[in-house]
Amino acid sequence: MEEANKLGKKITTLREAHHLSAQDLADRCSCDVSVIEGLEGGELPPSLAPLIKITRALGVRLGTLMDDDEEIGPVYIDADQMEEVQRLKSLQTASDAGDLSYFSLAAGRPSRHMNPFVITVDPSDETEHHLVGHEGEEWLFGVEGQIEIEYGKGNVFVLGPGESIYYDSIVPHQVRAHDGQKAKFLAVVYEPM
């Protein structure tokens, strides 16, 4: 939970810098105060949709919450760092999507408009899925295994290695493992400000 606690402390620090109570921030995000308190306390696994709403309410980018340092300049990720993808940040998009582990490829660039990640998906046994939309655009590129992207009403795309998909993320969607298999893909999330 150490990463979640770092994230929670950043949310608390930014919220207090704006002179907002947890309830004020929850109101701005149109979510329950228990979500804000759970994230700040590290008791609730971070979820992409609420984090994007929180960043909008606080006037920061998602990278500001997710990154560990604030250096300006190019961000270079070498092969050894890529090997460590499995042990780094975990962020659940929804409990019925399975576990998605995120590795930021642009840590250290807090004022960026794009957030590139390597994401590993462990399948879930859930058969009913909850779709979520948020501002921005997403580009996904398959690396290993297959993932499903459910997009809008009744559109399901299966993405395999070497294949890509680009979509407006305001349309409710969900990314999950396909056919019970573990998968890995690259994602670039664009967040307008």
C-alpha positions, 0 to 999 in steps of 0.5 A: 500500500506504500504507492497508494499512500504516496498517492493519498498524501499528494491528494491531501496536500493538493486539496489542503493547498486549495483550502478544500475539505474532503467533502468540498473536493467530493462535491467538485468531483460528484463523488461520495466523500468516502471515495476521497477519504479512502484514497487519501488514507490509502484504504481504497485502491485508486481507480482511473475515473475518480482520479481524473475527476480529482485532478480536474477539480484540483487543476493538476494532471494525472501525472502530477499524482502518479509521478515520484519526482518533478524533473523537467527534461526528457524521460528515458526508460532503459531495458532494466527499468522495463523489466520491473514493470510487474512490481510497480504501480497498480491502478484498478479501472473497475473491480470487474475488469480484473487487476491492471498494473500500470507502469508510467513511461513518463514519470518525471514530467508532471506538466505533460498532456499525454500519459504513456503506460505499460499496462499488465492485465490479470483476468477477472471472473466477472461476467457483468461489466461497468463502463466508465467514460472520462475526458480525453483520448486513449491509444492502446497497442497490444504487446502480449496476449489479448485484451478486450475493449468494450466501447459504447453500446455493444461494441467489443474490440479484441486487441492482440500483439501488434494491433492498436485502437484509438478512441475518445474516452468520453464514451463509456468504455472498459479495457479487460483481459480477453478469454481469461488470459493475462495480457500486456499493452501500451497505452497513451492517455491524453488529458485535455486541461 
